[in-house]
Amino acid sequence: MRALVHGADDGLEAALRERAIELVRNGEADVLLTIGPPAVLLALADISPDEWRARFREWVEDPFWVFQTWLREVLERGASGRWVAITTTVGVQPFPGGGPDGAFATALQTLVRVAAIEYGPRGLRANAIAPGWREQAMPPELDPELARTDTPTGRLASDADIAATVSWLLSDDADQFNGEILRVDGGYTITRGSRPEPRR
């Protein structure tokens, strides 16, 4: 399977290739995979206008223009396109310091859902994945052991977990999934309510 990829994550890209997904940076492809940046925790009082604009551009603006260009090409060919956007759980559950990236991830997830509604009748399937904290991409101020304790599966999400979810979403088995946001976090976001301040 060939996928046009926007964004960069070496570990995840390696895991996707192990799933026989060919990743390309340009050219024709029926699949678009947009990979959001690692989540950065920034308190609302601390983020500067330049940081805000840069994070918005990275999370929302650049992926949207890539998507629009890809979508037009797919529609012109009459193909059944598949868009999978890798976002973050801070876009599906409030998290201290997660205001900016959470807002931007939610914006991208909204675009995914609207794309599913507008172009589903023409064969497009668009879904988002919201990974939890990963061993390879934990914000430095968080304690990985504490995060594992707060996760029902007892481990953090891995690149392989995310790649498996992408692979499944691109398969015919997921044909009725459209406009969904799938959390890949071992249950962390449904249990963290017992610990309002997750950094201690």
Secondary structure as GFF3:
##gff-version 3
##sequence-region A 1 200
A	DSSP	beta_strand	2	6	.	.	.	ID=ss1
A	DSSP	alpha_helix	10	18	.	.	.	ID=ss2
A	DSSP	beta_strand	22	24	.	.	.	ID=ss3
A	DSSP	beta_strand	31	35	.	.	.	ID=ss4
A	DSSP	alpha_helix	49	56	.	.	.	ID=ss5
A	DSSP	pi_helix	57	61	.	.	.	ID=ss6
A	DSSP	alpha_helix	62	77	.	.	.	ID=ss7
A	DSSP	beta_strand	82	86	.	.	.	ID=ss8
A	DSSP	three_ten_helix	89	91	.	.	.	ID=ss9
A	DSSP	alpha_helix	99	119	.	.	.	ID=ss10
A	DSSP	three_ten_helix	120	122	.	.	.	ID=ss11
A	DSSP	beta_strand	125	131	.	.	.	ID=ss12
A	DSSP	three_ten_helix	135	137	.	.	.	ID=ss13
A	DSSP	alpha_helix	144	149	.	.	.	ID=ss14
A	DSSP	alpha_helix	159	169	.	.	.	ID=ss15
A	DSSP	three_ten_helix	172	174	.	.	.	ID=ss16
A	DSSP	beta_strand	181	184	.	.	.	ID=ss17
A	DSSP	alpha_helix	188	191	.	.	.	ID=ss18
A	DSSP	three_ten_helix	192	194	.	.	.	ID=ss19
###
